[in-house]
Each structure stands twice: as structure tokens, then as C-alpha cells.
């Protein structure tokens, strides 16, 4: 039910959390926090000012293939069939 017009032309990560729209580094940190476990420690990165975090986000987004490589498929397996048996 969120108005798509608000995010239609956004060219970065967008995360809708409890009715609040988050983009760039705020979205990434909220996603990591919501994943739980060790990812919750990422919350400490909120101490870094937003404009600095977003500069880091932009740098990583621009250079992601040279930093992490490019694959045809996702490296993570969501469902491991070996655990089914």
C-alpha cells in the first residue's frame, strides 16, 4: 500500500520498514539489523554521520564489481536440500 511514486526513480537500495522509507546506507544498516544475529552489531555504524556513510555507500555501489566480482547467479543458497533428509 506504499505509494510507488515516491520510489519510482530511485536508483539505489530502498527499504520500507514499519512504514518508514529508507535509502542508501540507512536502508543497508536497517536490513542488517533486521537480519539479526551478528549483523545487529552493524548498528554501531549509525555513529558515523549519514553523509559519510552515504559517500561510502556510493563508492561501494559504483565499484561493486571490481571489489566483489560479478557472478551469473547468487552465491548464497537460500534453501539447502541436504538438510531436508
C-alpha positions as CSV (number, residue, x, y, z in Angstrom):
1,X,0.0,0.0,0.0
2,X,3.0,2.3,-0.2
3,X,2.8,5.0,-2.9
4,X,5.2,3.8,-5.7
5,X,5.6,7.3,-7.0
6,X,7.8,8.1,-4.0
7,X,10.4,5.5,-5.1
8,X,9.8,5.2,-8.8
9,X,13.0,7.0,-9.9
10,X,15.3,6.0,-7.0
11,X,18.4,4.3,-8.3
12,X,19.7,2.7,-5.1
13,X,18.6,0.3,-2.4
14,X,15.2,1.1,-0.9
15,X,13.9,-0.5,2.3
16,X,10.4,0.0,3.7
17,X,10.4,-0.7,7.4
18,X,7.4,-0.2,9.6
19,X,6.0,2.4,7.1
20,X,9.3,4.4,7.0
21,X,11.1,4.5,3.7
22,X,14.9,4.2,4.0
23,X,17.5,4.6,1.2
24,X,21.3,4.1,0.8
25,X,23.3,3.4,4.0
26,X,20.2,3.8,6.3
27,X,18.5,1.0,4.3
28,X,21.5,-1.3,4.4
29,X,22.0,-0.8,8.2
30,X,18.3,-1.4,8.8
31,X,18.4,-4.6,6.7
32,X,21.4,-5.9,8.5
33,X,19.9,-5.1,11.9
34,X,16.6,-6.8,10.9
35,X,18.6,-9.9,9.8
36,X,19.6,-10.3,13.4
37,X,22.5,-12.3,14.9
38,X,25.9,-10.9,14.4
39,X,24.5,-8.4,11.9
40,X,23.0,-6.5,14.7
41,X,26.5,-5.2,15.6
42,X,26.2,-3.1,12.4
43,X,24.0,-0.7,14.4
44,X,27.2,0.9,15.8
45,X,27.8,2.3,12.2
46,X,24.9,4.7,12.9
47,X,27.5,6.7,14.9
48,X,29.1,7.7,11.6
49,X,27.4,10.8,10.1
50,X,24.9,10.0,7.3
51,X,26.7,12.0,4.6
52,X,29.9,10.0,5.3
53,X,28.0,6.6,5.3
54,X,26.3,7.6,2.0
55,X,29.6,8.5,0.4
56,X,30.9,5.1,1.4
57,X,27.7,3.5,0.0
58,X,28.1,5.4,-3.3
59,X,31.8,4.3,-3.6
60,X,30.9,0.6,-3.0
61,X,27.9,0.7,-5.3
62,X,30.0,2.3,-8.1
63,X,32.9,-0.2,-7.7
64,X,31.0,-3.3,-6.6
65,X,32.0,-5.5,-9.5
66,X,35.7,-4.7,-9.1
67,X,35.5,-5.1,-5.3
68,X,33.4,-8.3,-5.2
69,X,33.4,-9.7,-8.7
70,X,30.4,-10.5,-10.9
71,X,28.5,-13.8,-11.0
72,X,25.8,-15.1,-13.2
73,X,23.9,-16.5,-10.1
74,X,23.6,-15.6,-6.5
75,X,26.4,-17.0,-4.3
76,X,24.1,-17.6,-1.4
77,X,21.9,-20.7,-1.3
78,X,18.6,-19.8,0.4
79,X,17.5,-23.5,0.6
80,X,19.9,-26.3,1.2
81,X,18.3,-29.6,0.2
82,X,20.8,-31.7,2.0
83,X,19.3,-30.6,5.3
84,X,15.9,-31.9,4.2
85,X,16.8,-35.6,4.7
